Amino acid sequence: MCYTPSVSKLRLLYSICYFLFILALGAVLYYMPFGTQSPAERWQSFQPWFGPAPQELQAEVWDSDADTQQNGIIFVFRASQEWQEQLIRDFNLEAKDRNTAPLPEHWETQLHPFQPELTTWPKLMITSDFISGYDVRDMTLAQLQDGRILLAFHYRWDNEFGGRNLVMQRYADAADAPAARSTDWEVTLFCLAGYAFCLFTPLGFLLLFPRYDLSRGWHFFWWFLAAALFPVLLFILALLAVCPLGAVLVYSMLWLIIVVPLQLVGALILLPLVMMIGFRNKNTPPAA
């Protein structure tokens, strides 16, 4: 008599494979170097206020400020005394407590012990057309022990002045340069991994339940509902962390129109395949 694995062992094997597969997809999406910018490309966004990119430029992402929906950046470079004095005047930087966010610990330990940290109140680095600009907060200028300069701040694009102090452009706009682009295979891999994650995560989760065997009408209902709702809920939660409610509603409607049909088509294609592989022999006795 042929040995047939028990259902419990098959379920256990499937569960392990499912979680490993989802972890692998998540790792691809998280570690994918999708559109990574160089330090010089990051500096270009602020060149009209800071001037051309300095020597030995390094850039590091600073923790985002969730309350103000701002991104953070830390630049480290070498600059002349004249450049520092000009920046201090333009932004009214002083060695005073401005309630700025503390720097990351690994930079705090490298600060020059006898040079003060210069900070300022929130500013709006306004463009030459006086329409919009960068809302800048937590700006900190400091000198490191090796003589380099550290410039850190949180920022977001804004078109509401709100009584903030304006900082005018002092330099010409950065020349148009090609932004960081991913290769075709990176874009393709990222899109495929994202689609697979949105499709296989909810459908695979349903199949973890022993009673879910696609033998009833409501099973099919949950199959398509899970495929349609999962990416929408995931997208809305991500947007709520970085966007106001109005923008969340608009982007969610676009997401519904574009992604949900793709999810339903994918679920329809997988349905007969899953039924054939997983449930075709459920009523067939083991072969003798």
Secondary structure, 3 states (H helix, E strand, C coil): CCCCCCHHHHHHHHHHHHHHHHHHHHHHHHHCCCCCCCHHHHHHCCHHHHCCCCEEEEEEEEEEECCCCEEEEEEEEECCHHHHHHHHHHHCCECCCCCCCCCCHHHHCCECCCCCCEECCCEEEECCCCCCEEEEEEEEEEEECCCCEEEEEEEEEECCCCCCEEECCCCCCCCCCCCCCCCHHHHHHHHHHHHHHHHHHHHHHHCCCCCCCCCCHHHHHHHHHHHHHHHHHHHHHHHHCCCCHHHHHHHHHHHHHHHHHHHHHHHHHHHHHHHHHHHCCCCCCCCC
